[in-house]
Every structure is written in C-alpha cells, then in structure tokens.
Amino acid sequence: MSDFLPIAISVVVVIAIVLLIARKFKISSRYERAPRVLNTWAALDKGIDPTEDQKS
C-alpha cells in the first residue's frame, strides 16, 4: 500500500503535463475532421442535394 502513493502522484503529474502540452500545441484541433466550408461533396454527406441550387 505504501507503493501506491508515489505511483498515483506520478500518474497525476504525467497526465497534467500531457494536458498542458496538448493545450499549447492544440493537438486536438489539428486532427479535426469537420470541414470549415460546406462544399458540394460535404453537402452530399449531410443529405443536401447540390443540384437543387443550380436548377433555380
């Protein structure tokens, strides 16, 4: 049981360091898959027919 405290403290420190680095470099937003601009291919994925805009 006495070995648990140093291991727990080490885990908390490592998680804190990883979170700080992730915030600084914005790693999560770098791999974001959502497109910023809705193009015709993305419109098809959302169920929007791009040919309807061309007909009118």
Secondary structure, 3 states (H helix, E strand, C coil): CCCHHHHHHHHHHHHHHHHHHHHHHCHHHHCCCCCCCCCHHHHHHCCCCCHHHHHC
